[in-house]
Amino acid sequence: MTTITTRTVAYPADNLTMIGHLALPAGAGRRPAVLIGPEGVGLSDVERRRAEALAELGYVAFAFDLHGGRYLGYPDDMLARCMPLLADPDRLRGIGHAALDVLRAEPRADPDRTAVVGYGTGGAVALELGRDGVDLRAIGTVNALTTGRPGEAGRIRCPVWAGVGSEDPIMPPAQRDAFTAEMEAAGVDWRLVVYGGALHAFHHPPVDHTVRPGVGYHARHAQRAWRDVVALLAECLPVTD
């Protein structure tokens, strides 16, 4: 295990003070950078650990905030905050750009070699950055088969990888079809992995609060999805000395 360093970063976005988690790999040189977006409940130790795991692999990683330092464990609170966000691509992009600015301003990060990996609402942010024409090397999403405004997917300039549970009621087959049709029509280099028997947020370890129906952890597929994310980064954003 390599030695990494971490720090908390406060920054403005969506009229809030966001609190993100930055993880830096060992060494002193510039490294490729990965932005990590959380599920709709908000930034937690799950995403912080993912940032640190990527730093162990040699990436500069920044797990961004969605809710101004809050974790919305009650489904009603989460929906009240996230549904208006998901209906407003410009707000999602604003949140993404603010976090990306933090990441790219880090001296250890190579601003020309950046990827975004997002889960749920954080994945919607990742896709909207792509639709906004941001120069990225890869976009990875789990549980985030959101569709954009007509034609804007044509501005995506990198491969897109998406993962979803086959039994996810929030991302049902019709949503998968709409997403893949959008990607195909735009000529995007896209991949979709459907994890058999998995529910929504199957990647997220069990929590000690109420969750929405159709949400559940699947340990085996969680490990597979993480390996798929790492493989995407290794392909599109390799770490080189």
Stockholm file with secondary structure:
# STOCKHOLM 1.0

chainA/1-241         MTTITTRTVAYPADNLTMIGHLALPAGAGRRPAVLIGPEGVGLSDVERRRAEALAELGYVAFAFDLHGGRYLGYPDDMLARCMPLLADPDRLRGIGHAALDVLRAEPRADPDRTAVVGYGTGGAVALELGRDGVDLRAIGTVNALTTGRPGEAGRIRCPVWAGVGSEDPIMPPAQRDAFTAEMEAAGVDWRLVVYGGALHAFHHPPVDHTVRPGVGYHARHAQRAWRDVVALLAECLPVTD
#=GR chainA/1-241 SS CCCCEEEEEEEEETTEEEEEEEEECSSSSCEEEEEEECCTTCCCHHHHHHHHHHHHTTCEEEECCSSTTCCCCSHHHHHHHHHHHHTCHHHHHHHHHHHHHHHHHSTTEEEEEEEEEEETHHHHHHHHHHHTTCCCSEEEEESCCCCCSTTGGGGCCSCEEEEEETTCSSSCHHHHHHHHHHHHHTTCCEEEEEETTCCBTTTSCCCSSCCCTTBCCCHHHHHHHHHHHHHHHHHHSCCCC
#=GC SS_cons         CCCCEEEEEEEEETTEEEEEEEEECSSSSCEEEEEEECCTTCCCHHHHHHHHHHHHTTCEEEECCSSTTCCCCSHHHHHHHHHHHHTCHHHHHHHHHHHHHHHHHSTTEEEEEEEEEEETHHHHHHHHHHHTTCCCSEEEEESCCCCCSTTGGGGCCSCEEEEEETTCSSSCHHHHHHHHHHHHHTTCCEEEEEETTCCBTTTSCCCSSCCCTTBCCCHHHHHHHHHHHHHHHHHHSCCCC
//
